[in-house]
Amino acid sequence: MSRLFKALSLALSVLTLSIVSILAASCGSSGIQYRIFNAMSNPNATFNFDVTINGAIVTPAGGMGFGFIQPSKGYASISSGSDTVAVFQAGQAGLPGAQPIVSSSLNLSGATQYTIVLMGNSPTGPPPNAWVAQAFPDNNALPATGNVEFRVINAAPSLPGAVNVYIVPTASISGATPTFTGVAYGQPSQQPTEYVTLPVPGSVYYIFVTTAQGTPLFFQSYPFTFGIYTIVLTDVQNGFTFSTQPTVLTDIQ
């Protein structure tokens, strides 16, 4: 009888553990992970921003400066569905009667990671320059060992229209084919694909940005290792001019 009781207890424990694991996996699959990148040019250049999601402040004390990402590494979690992202001048979020500078309702899908980019260079102007919050779904399936993966997000309204982006191992694009073509403001790279997979560079990759007609605008070099990276094109901090220094976000390593 004792052996039978022990066997039944063990079987029940295994069954309970299996059910808990299934439920945990189910709950995890419906959740959303996000990170926020601040590319909102501030013509006053005098204050940071508080950001709330569904009314809860998600930025640190003192607000979020230009070019900062929150969380600084990885992603945070929220529930799926319609999520309201609101942006306030630092210190204003949560105060009675405070009105957000930006309020965007984002319909985010479960089991997805997002990069939410705050962009624009005018607090009051019409699109395409108005401050907005926009969500970009991330594809964080790691490439094969020895490779590195890239995509580009154009968050620079001052760029002269859609741009071409080259990611090359040398400081020249003579004879090279664009890695991405026609990357428009407020959009991720899409042509020929959203993400491109390249071998891990021996030293650095050079990122060249040109007009759609091929006129060079700027280039920078960066070291990269195995993983996935998002290259964000922005305006300068105080607005109305595009930055010649793209920001590189580490999606996953």
N, C-alpha and C positions, 0 to 999 in steps of 0.2 A: 504493500500500500504506500509506503514511504517513497519507494522508487517511482511509482505511478504519479504521486503528488508532485514530486520534483520535476518529472517529465512534463506534466501539465503546466506547472508554473513556468518552466523554461519556454514552452511553446507559446504561452500567453504573453510572456515578456517580449519574445521575438515579434509576435503579431502586433503588440502595442507599439514597439519601436518602428515597425514598418509603416503603420498607420501615421505615426507622428512624422516620419520622414516624408511620406507622400503629402501630408498636409503642409509641411514646411516648404516643400518644393513648389506646391501649388500656390502658396501665398507669395513666395519669392518671385514666381513667374509673372504675377500680375502687377508687381511694383515697378516704379519708374526710378531711374537714377539720372541725376542731372548735375551739371556744373554751369556756373555763370561766368562769362567773360565780359569785362567792361571795355567796350570800344566807343563809348559815347564821348565824342569830342565836346569839350565844355568851353564855349567862347569866353566865359569869365575866368576859367582856370583857377577858381578860388575855393571850390568845395568838392568833397567826395559825395558818394551816393549811398543811401540805405536802400536795400532791396527786400521786399517781402514777397512771400509766396503764400497765397490763401490767407493773408493777414499776419503771418508769422515772419518776423525779421530773420533773414538767413545770412546777413553780412555781419562782420565783426564790429565791435565798438569803434567809432570813428569813421565808419563807412568804408566804401570800396573805391579806391582810386582808379584812375585811367590805366588801362593795361593790366589790371589785376584780375585774377581768376579765383573763384570761390566754389568749393573748397580748393586749397592750394594744390592738393594732390588727390587724384581719384574723383569719386562722385559722391553726392549725397542722395538721399532717397525721399520720395514723396509718393502719394497715392495716385493711381491712374485716373484719367478723366479730364474734365475742364479745370485747369489750374490758372489762377490769376496771378500774374507777375506785375508788381507795382514798384516804381522807383521814386524815391523821395530825396530831397537834399539831406545830407547826413545830419542826424539829430532830430529830424522831423517825423520819421516813421513812428507811429504809435501815439503821437500827440493828438489831443482832441481837435477835430476839425481840420487836420492836416490833409492837404490835397496832393495826390501823387503827380509827379512830373510826367510819368509814363504809367499807363495801365493797360496791360495786354492779356487777353484771355487765350491761353494756349491749350489746344486739345491734344493731350499727350497720351500715347498708347502704352499699354502695359508691357512689361518685359523688354523695355527699350532704354538705352542710354542716350541722353541728349546733351548737346552743348547749346546753352541759351546765350545768345550774343546780344548785348545792349549796344545799339549802334545809332548813327546819325550825328549831325553836327549843328542842329538847330532845335532849341526847346519849343519853338512856336511855329516854325515854318512848315509849309506843306511837304508832302513826300516829293522827292526821295530823301530829303535832308532831315525830316523830323526825327526826333529821338523815338526809338521803338525797341521792343524786346522781341526777338525772333528765335525760335527753337529749330535746331538742326539735328536730326537723328544720326547717331554715330554707329558705325559698323566696326566693332572691336574684336572681330575674329582674327587672331594673330596670323600673320603670314608664315610661310615656311622658314625654318631656321636659316639665317644668313641673308634674309631679305628685310626690307623696311618698306612701310606703306605710307602714302601721303594722300591728303586731299587739301583743297584750298577753299576758304570762305572769304568772299569779298565784302568787307564791312567798311569800305572807304568810299563815301559818296563823292569825294573830290577827284577820284580817278576819272580819266577821260573816257567814260563808257566802259563797255566790257573789255576785259584784258586777256592777253595770253600769258601763260606762266610756263617757264622752262625750269626743270630741275635736272641739272647736269653736273658731271664730275669735274668739269674744267671751267676756267674763267672766260669762256667764250661760247656764244651760241651760233657761231658761223657754221652754216650747214646743218644745224640741229632742227629737229621737229619739235613744236611746242608739246610739252607734257599735257597741258590743258589749254583748251581754246575757248574764247568767248565767256569768261567768268564774269557775270554781271553783278552789279551791286545788289546786296541782299540775297545772293544765291551761292550755293556751293559749286565747286567744279562739277561739270556734268559731261563734258566732251573730251576724249571719247568715253571716259567712265568717270564716276565720282571719285574713286580711289585708284591710285596707281601703285604697283608693286615694283620695287627696284632692288638691286643688290645693296647690301650695306656698303657704304663708301669706304675706300681705303683711307681717306682722311676727312674730306668734307664734301658736301654737295653745295653747288651754287644755285641760288634761286633768282632767276631773272624774270622781271615783269615788263611786258611791252604792251603797246596799244594793239587793238585787233588787227591793225595794218602792219604791225611788226616794228614800229618805232620804239627803241629802247627807252624805258622810264627809269629803272634802277635795278640793282642787283645786290645781294648779300650772300655770304657764305656761312654755313652752319655745320658743325659735326653732328652726325646721327649714328645711333646704334640700332640694333634690332628692336622693332616695335612699330607702332602706328602713331602718326603725327598729323595734327591739323595746323595748317599755315593760314593765319588770319591777316588779311590786308586791311589796314586802318588809315584813318586820317591822323594828323598830329594832334596832340592833346588839346590845344586851344582852337582847333577847328579850321575848316575851309582850305586846307592844303593836305594832299595825301602824304602819308609817312613813307619814307624810303627804307624803313626798317620793319619788315613783317614780324609778327609775333608767332612763335612756334609753340603750340600746346602739345604736351605729351599725353596722348590718349591712353596708351597702354604700352608697357615694356615687359 
